[in-house]
Structures are given as structure tokens and as C-alpha cells.
């Protein structure tokens, strides 16, 4: 059954075709689009800084400003953020295939200002939870669109490198935001200084997006036009329900990818919600915690450029699987250590594992999806992945409340070990030059039908 194209997609394809007919159509590739690629990387860094601020500054705010002593209630801000971000990933991915990337990115920046202002003027903890709903919208729109734009620009040959650079920029920004927040808190208090920094970052990102960033949907259409006829004529707008079933039921590799993404966010939730509480209890200063979180984020961030490049050459399967195992090992190192050297070593190992797994999970989805519905496929993956943010604080917080915060670390490590086993059993290579079979939807087009 042939499914209809959206009007916007048809218009983008016609635009590309007409311009290409004149000999000046969008050219795929990193070198050909380096200016826009660099700009979107800078925007991603600013997106990362926006969320990095609260990774150090927010958990202590619960106890010292609002008198919240419950671990579960303290880390609930991560659940609020994750639930909204997960849904917005899905919405943004679907809408971007029809209306473009830039418009949604601008909407995302607009949603970040209420986040910072609500925390600055908060009179109760529920204000902070509300603020994180706005932050979830911001991250779901801006980061999703930034990575999708980079994938559009470079085409299939350098997809792993493109995602690696994107995620590297974002998590270097997260580390910078966390470090800056730790220093500002140490000098000026828990608020408003860190969130004034966030306001400045948001305004800068919005101006860059509005003024210099280009719409990249025509590049996705250009990639479709360059594909073999059998692929180019594939269904272009499968219903959301069909696409969701495909991602988590029909294609076992995508099922493995979705669960691994979710479990990875359990580890990141540990850093966001539990690290400040855990290490404050062990005598580490807020500035020291800022450095520790920055080490994790920077190893993760900077490592994604070489790991993305590596995956373009050896495939996605082994970097993803080994990376997931290393994240769990790093959590164990932190849990069993009693001195800063062990804590920093464990955080670094977690960062290495994230660098191997995180960008290549996105690349695996990009490998599998047709360019015309790539945004939707990435949105479904990111829905599952960031649902980990919504579930993990409740799950790990409940364990911490019952058995102590150390038990939450051990539970997280066990989940990551189980996820590694699932990857070994289900995940098959997706990199186009190394996979042994085409994506499953090509052999079963009925799976994408209504």
C-alpha cells in the first residue's frame, strides 16, 4: 500500500528538484555544509548549557530553600522534566517532517525563559516542578531539531560523525553549564545567579537560530532523491501508530535500541538527581560536585566525536553494547569507592560508556529510517529514551527511600548489565555498508501501513 506524502514534504521535494535542475541544489556532506553544521553545533552547546545549570544547582535548592528532605520528592523534578521531554521528542519529530526543523527550534527557545524565571522567583517546590515542564519542552524541541538538522546536512556517509559532534557539543555545554553553576553557587548562592546565566544562554541561542540557522528539510528531501528507486519510492508518511509498532515490535534491533536508550537515562538521572545529594553527604563541596559532574559530561561529550567516527568504520553494534556495559561498570566504581579519586574515575568511565553508546544509538535509528520519516522515527526513539528520565527518579528514588541511596547505585548498575544482555541478543548491525540485510520495513512494507 502506498501512503500519502504530506503537502510540506511534497513542496520541499519540488523545491529541491527545481533548484537541482538549475544545478544549485542542496549538497549533502560535512565539508559542503560546514558553516551551517558548525552553527548548529554551537546551538547544541547552548542547549546543553541550559540544562547543565540545574544539574548542580537544583537538588540542593530543595533542602536549603524549600525544606524538602524526601529524596523521592527532591528528584521528582527530573521526572517532570523527562515526562514532558519524552512527549515533545515524539511531537517534534513528527511535526518536523512536515513543517521543518527551524520553526520548532525557535519555539523551543521560547519555552526556556519561563523555566529560568520560575526558579528565580519560586515560593514553593511545585514552582520548580512546573519550571521543569517548560525545560522539558525546550530540550525536546531544540536538541531534537539540532541533531536532526545535522543528520539532514551530512547525509548517510558521515551520519555517525555528525551525531557524535552534535552530542559532543551538547554535553560539553552541559559540563560547562554545571561547572559555571557550581562556581556561581559557591560565590553568590543558590539563586538567582545560576539562572540568570541560563537566561543569557537562552537569548543567545534564540538569536543565533532566528538570524543565521537555515531550514534543513530540503536536504532530507535531496537525500531521498539520491536513494535507489526501491528505497526512494518507499512509504513516506506512515501513520504514527504503525511507525511506533515498527520501532518497538517488528524490528528487534530498534527494540534493543529503544530499551538501551531508556536504561542509559537511568544512569544520567543518577547523575542529575542523586550525585549532588550523594556527594554532599560525603563532604564534597558544591564546587567539587560541579567539577565531578563536568568530568562526566566532558568525557561523554568530547568522546562522542571519535566514537561517532569509529562507528562509521566498524559499525554501531559493538560501540553501543560495550558502551552500555561500561556505563554500568562506572556506576559500580562510584558505589564502591570511598575517596574522590574513585568517584572521579567512576564518573570518567561512565562518560566513556556514554560516549560509545549514546550517539550511536541515534545513528542506528538514522541508519534504519527512511529520510522522509526520519524525524518521526527519531522522535519515537527519543520518546522511549527520555521516558527513562520520567521513570528512573521514581524507581531509584523509591529504592533509595527504602534501602538507602547506595542501593540506588547498585540497582542502576544491574539494569545496565541486563540492558547489555538484551543488546547482545537482539541488536544487529545497522550501518549501511556493514549490515547483512536491509531494514525490515523494506521487506515488509505492510508493517508501515495503517
C-alpha positions as CSV (number, residue, x, y, z in Angstrom):
1,X,0.0,0.0,0.0
2,X,1.4,3.5,-0.9
3,X,0.9,6.1,1.7
4,X,0.4,9.7,1.0
5,X,3.1,12.4,1.4
6,X,2.4,15.5,3.4
7,X,2.0,18.8,1.5
8,X,5.1,20.2,3.1
9,X,7.2,17.2,2.1
10,X,5.9,17.4,-1.4
11,X,6.7,21.1,-1.5
12,X,10.2,20.6,-0.2
13,X,10.9,17.9,-2.8
14,X,9.6,20.1,-5.6
15,X,11.8,22.9,-4.3
16,X,14.9,20.7,-4.2
17,X,14.1,19.3,-7.7
18,X,13.6,22.7,-9.2
19,X,16.8,24.1,-7.7
20,X,18.8,21.0,-8.6
21,X,17.5,21.3,-12.1
22,X,19.2,24.7,-12.1
23,X,22.4,23.0,-10.9
24,X,22.5,24.6,-7.4
25,X,20.5,22.1,-5.2
26,X,21.5,21.2,-1.6
27,X,24.6,19.2,-1.5
28,X,25.0,16.6,1.2
29,X,28.2,16.3,3.2
30,X,30.0,17.8,6.2
31,X,32.5,19.7,4.1
32,X,29.8,21.1,1.8
33,X,27.8,22.4,4.7
34,X,30.4,23.1,7.4
35,X,29.2,26.6,8.2
36,X,25.7,25.5,9.0
37,X,26.9,22.4,10.7
38,X,29.2,24.4,12.9
39,X,26.4,26.8,13.7
40,X,24.0,24.0,14.7
41,X,26.8,22.6,16.9
42,X,27.2,25.9,18.6
43,X,23.4,26.0,19.2
44,X,23.5,22.5,20.6
45,X,26.3,23.6,23.0
46,X,23.9,26.3,24.3
47,X,21.1,23.8,24.6
48,X,23.4,21.7,26.8
49,X,24.4,24.7,28.9
50,X,20.7,25.4,29.6
51,X,20.1,22.1,31.3
52,X,23.6,21.9,32.7
53,X,22.9,24.7,35.1
54,X,20.4,22.7,37.1
55,X,22.4,19.5,37.4
56,X,24.4,21.1,40.2
57,X,22.3,24.0,41.4
58,X,18.9,22.5,41.7
59,X,18.9,19.4,44.1
60,X,20.5,21.5,47.0
61,X,17.8,24.1,46.5
62,X,15.1,21.6,47.6
63,X,16.6,21.2,51.1
64,X,18.2,24.6,51.7
65,X,15.5,26.9,50.3
66,X,12.2,24.9,50.5
67,X,13.0,22.5,53.3
68,X,12.3,19.3,51.2
69,X,14.0,16.3,52.9
70,X,12.5,13.4,51.0
71,X,14.9,12.0,48.4
72,X,11.9,10.9,46.2
73,X,10.3,14.4,46.3
74,X,13.7,16.1,45.7
75,X,14.4,14.2,42.5
76,X,10.9,14.5,41.2
77,X,12.0,17.5,39.2
78,X,13.8,15.0,36.9
79,X,10.6,13.0,36.3
80,X,8.6,16.2,35.5
81,X,11.3,17.2,33.0
82,X,11.6,13.7,31.5
83,X,7.9,13.1,31.0
84,X,7.5,16.3,29.0
85,X,10.7,16.0,27.1
86,X,9.8,12.4,26.0
87,X,6.4,13.5,24.7
88,X,7.9,16.6,23.0
89,X,10.5,14.4,21.3
90,X,7.7,12.5,19.6
91,X,5.7,15.6,18.7
92,X,8.7,17.5,17.4
93,X,9.9,14.6,15.3
94,X,6.6,14.1,13.7
95,X,5.9,17.8,13.1
96,X,9.4,18.5,11.8
97,X,8.9,16.1,8.9
98,X,6.0,18.3,7.8
99,X,6.9,21.8,8.9
100,X,10.6,21.8,9.1
101,X,13.3,21.9,11.9
102,X,13.9,25.7,12.4
103,X,10.4,26.7,13.4
104,X,10.2,24.1,16.1
105,X,13.7,25.0,17.4
106,X,12.6,28.7,17.8
107,X,9.5,27.5,19.7
108,X,11.8,25.5,22.0
109,X,13.9,28.5,22.9
110,X,10.8,30.5,23.7
111,X,9.8,27.8,26.3
112,X,13.1,28.1,28.1
113,X,12.7,31.6,29.5
114,X,9.7,30.6,31.9
115,X,11.9,27.8,33.2
116,X,14.6,30.1,34.5
117,X,12.3,32.8,35.7
118,X,10.0,30.4,37.6
119,X,13.0,29.0,39.6
120,X,14.3,32.5,40.3
121,X,11.0,33.6,41.8
122,X,9.8,30.3,43.2
123,X,8.0,30.3,46.5
124,X,7.4,26.6,46.8
125,X,8.9,23.4,45.3
126,X,6.0,22.9,43.0
127,X,7.1,26.0,41.1
128,X,10.4,24.2,40.4
129,X,8.5,21.2,39.1
130,X,6.4,23.5,36.8
131,X,9.7,25.1,35.6
132,X,11.0,21.7,34.6
133,X,7.9,21.1,32.5
134,X,9.0,24.2,30.4
135,X,12.6,22.9,30.4
136,X,11.4,19.6,29.0
137,X,9.6,21.3,26.2
138,X,12.7,23.4,25.5
139,X,15.1,20.4,25.4
140,X,12.6,18.2,23.4
141,X,12.3,20.8,20.7
142,X,15.7,22.4,20.5
143,X,18.0,19.4,20.9
144,X,15.8,17.1,18.8
145,X,15.8,19.6,15.9
146,X,19.5,20.3,16.2
147,X,20.6,16.7,15.8
148,X,18.0,16.1,13.1
149,X,19.3,19.1,11.2
150,X,22.9,17.8,11.3
151,X,21.9,14.4,10.0
152,X,20.0,16.2,7.2
153,X,23.1,18.2,6.2
154,X,25.7,15.4,6.1
155,X,23.7,12.5,4.5
156,X,24.4,8.8,5.2
157,X,28.1,8.7,4.7
158,X,29.1,10.6,7.9
159,X,26.0,10.1,10.0
160,X,27.8,8.7,13.0
161,X,30.3,11.5,13.0
162,X,27.5,14.1,12.7
163,X,25.7,12.7,15.7
164,X,28.9,12.4,17.6
165,X,29.7,16.0,17.0
166,X,26.2,17.0,18.0
167,X,26.1,15.1,21.2
168,X,29.6,16.2,22.0
169,X,28.7,19.8,21.7
170,X,25.6,19.3,23.8
171,X,27.3,17.5,26.7
172,X,30.4,19.8,26.6
173,X,27.8,22.5,27.1
174,X,26.2,20.5,29.9
175,X,29.5,20.3,31.6
176,X,30.2,24.0,31.1
177,X,26.8,24.9,32.5
178,X,27.2,22.6,35.5
179,X,30.7,23.9,36.3
180,X,29.6,27.5,35.9
181,X,26.6,26.9,38.1
182,X,28.8,25.3,40.8
183,X,31.1,28.3,40.8
184,X,28.3,30.8,40.8
185,X,26.5,29.0,43.7
186,X,29.7,29.0,45.7
187,X,30.2,32.7,45.2
188,X,26.6,34.1,45.0
189,X,24.2,31.5,46.4
190,X,21.7,29.0,45.0
191,X,19.8,31.7,43.2
192,X,19.4,33.8,41.1
193,X,22.9,33.8,39.7
194,X,22.9,30.4,38.0
195,X,19.5,31.0,36.4
196,X,20.5,34.5,35.2
197,X,23.3,32.6,33.3
198,X,20.6,30.4,31.9
199,X,18.6,33.4,30.7
200,X,21.6,34.8,28.9
201,X,22.3,31.4,27.2
202,X,18.7,31.1,26.0
203,X,18.6,34.6,24.5
204,X,21.9,33.9,22.7
205,X,20.6,30.6,21.3
206,X,17.3,32.1,20.1
207,X,19.1,34.9,18.3
208,X,21.5,32.6,16.5
209,X,18.6,30.3,15.5
210,X,16.5,33.1,14.2
211,X,19.2,35.0,12.4
212,X,21.7,32.5,11.0
213,X,20.3,29.0,11.0
214,X,18.7,27.6,7.8
215,X,15.9,25.2,7.3
216,X,17.4,21.7,6.6
217,X,14.3,19.8,5.4
218,X,15.3,20.3,1.8
219,X,18.5,18.4,2.5
220,X,16.5,15.4,3.7
221,X,14.4,15.6,0.5
222,X,17.6,15.7,-1.5
223,X,18.8,12.6,0.2
224,X,15.6,10.8,-0.7
225,X,16.1,11.8,-4.3
226,X,19.5,10.3,-4.4
227,X,18.4,7.0,-3.0
228,X,17.9,3.8,-5.1
229,X,14.4,3.8,-6.7
230,X,13.3,0.9,-4.4
231,X,14.0,3.0,-1.4
232,X,13.1,6.4,-2.7
233,X,9.6,5.1,-3.5
234,X,9.1,3.6,-0.1
235,X,6.1,4.8,2.0
236,X,7.0,8.3,3.2
237,X,4.4,9.2,5.9
238,X,3.5,6.0,7.8
239,X,0.8,6.6,10.4
240,X,2.3,7.3,13.9
241,X,0.8,4.1,15.3
242,X,2.4,2.0,12.5
243,X,5.7,3.6,13.0
244,X,5.6,3.1,16.8
245,X,4.8,-0.6,16.4
246,X,7.6,-1.0,13.9
247,X,10.1,0.6,16.2
248,X,9.3,-1.4,19.3
249,X,7.8,-4.6,18.0
250,X,8.5,-5.5,14.3
251,X,12.2,-4.5,14.2
252,X,14.1,-6.3,17.0
253,X,17.2,-4.1,16.5
254,X,15.1,-1.0,17.1
255,X,13.5,-2.6,20.2
256,X,17.0,-3.2,21.5
257,X,18.0,0.4,20.7
258,X,14.9,1.9,22.4
259,X,15.4,-0.1,25.6
260,X,19.1,0.7,25.7
261,X,18.4,4.4,25.3
262,X,15.9,4.3,28.2
263,X,18.3,2.5,30.6
264,X,21.1,4.9,29.7
265,X,18.9,7.7,31.0
266,X,18.6,5.8,34.3
267,X,22.3,6.4,34.6
268,X,22.1,10.0,33.6
269,X,19.2,10.5,36.1
270,X,21.5,9.2,38.8
271,X,24.0,12.0,37.9
272,X,21.3,14.7,37.8
273,X,19.2,13.8,40.8
274,X,21.4,11.7,43.1
275,X,25.1,12.8,42.6
276,X,24.7,16.2,44.4
277,X,22.8,14.6,47.3
278,X,25.2,11.6,47.5
279,X,28.4,13.6,47.4
280,X,27.2,16.4,49.7
281,X,26.6,13.8,52.3
282,X,30.2,12.6,51.8
283,X,31.7,16.0,52.3
284,X,32.3,17.2,48.8
285,X,31.6,20.9,48.2
286,X,29.2,22.2,45.6
287,X,32.1,23.5,43.6
288,X,33.7,20.0,43.8
289,X,30.4,18.4,42.7
290,X,30.3,20.8,39.8
291,X,33.8,19.6,38.7
292,X,32.8,16.0,39.1
293,X,29.6,16.4,37.0
294,X,31.7,18.3,34.5
295,X,34.2,15.5,34.2
296,X,31.4,13.0,33.5
297,X,29.8,15.4,30.9
298,X,33.0,16.4,29.2
299,X,34.4,12.8,28.9
300,X,31.0,11.9,27.5
301,X,30.8,15.0,25.3
302,X,34.3,15.1,23.9
303,X,34.4,11.4,23.4
304,X,31.5,11.3,21.1
305,X,33.4,12.8,18.2
306,X,35.9,9.9,18.0
307,X,33.3,7.3,18.8
308,X,31.0,8.6,16.1
309,X,33.9,8.5,13.7
310,X,34.7,4.9,14.9
311,X,31.1,3.7,14.4
312,X,31.2,4.9,10.8
313,X,34.1,2.5,10.3
314,X,33.3,-0.5,12.5
315,X,29.6,-0.3,12.7
316,X,27.1,0.6,15.5
317,X,26.6,-2.7,17.3
318,X,29.8,-3.1,19.3
319,X,30.2,0.5,20.4
320,X,26.6,0.6,21.7
321,X,27.0,-2.8,23.5
322,X,30.4,-2.1,25.0
323,X,29.4,1.4,25.9
324,X,26.3,0.3,27.9
325,X,28.4,-2.2,29.8
326,X,31.0,0.5,30.7
327,X,28.3,2.8,32.0
328,X,27.2,0.1,34.5
329,X,30.8,-0.6,35.5
330,X,31.4,3.2,36.1
331,X,28.3,3.3,38.4
332,X,29.8,0.4,40.3
333,X,33.1,2.1,40.7
334,X,31.4,5.2,42.2
335,X,29.3,3.0,44.5
336,X,32.3,1.0,46.0
337,X,34.7,4.0,46.2
338,X,35.2,6.0,49.4
339,X,37.5,8.7,48.2
340,X,37.4,11.4,45.5
341,X,39.9,9.5,43.2
342,X,37.4,6.6,42.9
343,X,34.4,8.9,42.4
344,X,36.2,10.8,39.6
345,X,37.4,7.6,38.0
346,X,33.9,6.1,38.1
347,X,32.4,9.3,36.6
348,X,35.0,9.2,33.8
349,X,34.2,5.6,33.0
350,X,30.5,6.4,32.9
351,X,31.4,9.2,30.5
352,X,33.4,6.9,28.2
353,X,30.5,4.4,28.1
354,X,28.0,7.1,27.3
355,X,30.3,8.4,24.5
356,X,30.4,4.9,22.9
357,X,26.7,4.2,23.3
358,X,24.7,7.4,23.2
359,X,25.4,8.9,19.8
360,X,25.5,5.6,18.1
361,X,22.0,4.7,19.3
362,X,20.8,7.7,17.5
363,X,22.9,6.8,14.4
364,X,21.3,3.3,14.4
365,X,17.9,4.8,14.1
366,X,19.1,7.2,11.4
367,X,20.5,4.2,9.5
368,X,17.2,2.4,9.7
369,X,14.7,5.1,8.9
370,X,13.8,6.5,5.5
371,X,14.8,10.2,5.2
372,X,11.2,11.2,4.7
373,X,10.1,9.9,8.1
374,X,13.4,10.0,9.9
375,X,12.2,12.8,12.2
376,X,9.3,10.7,13.3
377,X,11.5,7.6,13.9
378,X,14.0,9.6,15.9
379,X,11.1,11.1,17.9
380,X,9.8,7.7,18.8
381,X,13.3,6.6,19.9
382,X,13.8,9.7,21.9
383,X,10.3,9.2,23.5
384,X,11.4,5.8,24.8
385,X,14.9,7.1,25.7
386,X,13.8,10.1,27.7
387,X,11.0,8.2,29.3
388,X,13.9,6.9,31.4
389,X,14.1,10.4,32.9
390,X,10.5,10.2,33.9
391,X,10.7,6.6,35.3
392,X,14.2,6.5,36.8
393,X,13.8,9.1,39.6
394,X,10.7,7.3,40.8
395,X,12.2,3.9,40.6
396,X,15.6,4.8,42.0
397,X,14.2,7.3,44.5
398,X,11.9,4.6,45.9
399,X,14.8,2.2,46.3
400,X,16.8,5.0,48.0
401,X,14.0,5.8,50.4
402,X,13.6,2.1,51.3
403,X,17.2,0.9,51.3
404,X,19.5,3.9,51.2
405,X,21.0,5.9,48.3
406,X,23.8,3.3,47.9
407,X,21.2,0.7,46.9
408,X,20.0,3.0,44.0
409,X,23.5,2.9,42.6
410,X,23.6,-0.9,42.7
411,X,20.1,-1.2,41.1
412,X,21.2,1.1,38.3
413,X,24.3,-0.9,37.6
414,X,22.2,-4.1,37.5
415,X,19.8,-2.6,35.0
416,X,22.7,-1.6,32.7
417,X,24.0,-5.1,32.9
418,X,20.7,-6.5,31.8
419,X,20.4,-4.0,29.0
420,X,23.8,-5.2,27.7
421,X,22.5,-8.7,27.5
422,X,19.4,-7.6,25.5
423,X,21.7,-5.8,23.1
424,X,23.9,-8.8,22.6
425,X,20.8,-10.9,21.8
426,X,18.7,-8.6,19.7
427,X,20.8,-5.9,18.1
428,X,22.0,-6.4,14.6
429,X,24.4,-4.2,12.7
430,X,22.6,-1.2,11.1
431,X,25.4,0.8,9.4
432,X,24.5,0.8,5.7
433,X,27.9,-0.5,4.4
434,X,28.1,-3.3,7.0
435,X,24.6,-4.6,7.6
436,X,23.8,-8.0,6.3
437,X,20.2,-7.3,5.4
438,X,18.2,-4.1,4.5
439,X,15.9,-2.5,7.2
440,X,13.0,-4.8,7.9
441,X,10.4,-2.3,6.6
442,X,11.8,-2.7,3.1
443,X,10.9,-6.4,3.2
444,X,7.6,-5.9,5.0
445,X,6.0,-2.6,3.7
446,X,2.7,-3.7,5.2
447,X,4.1,-3.0,8.6
448,X,4.1,0.7,7.8
449,X,0.5,0.7,6.5
450,X,-2.5,1.9,8.6
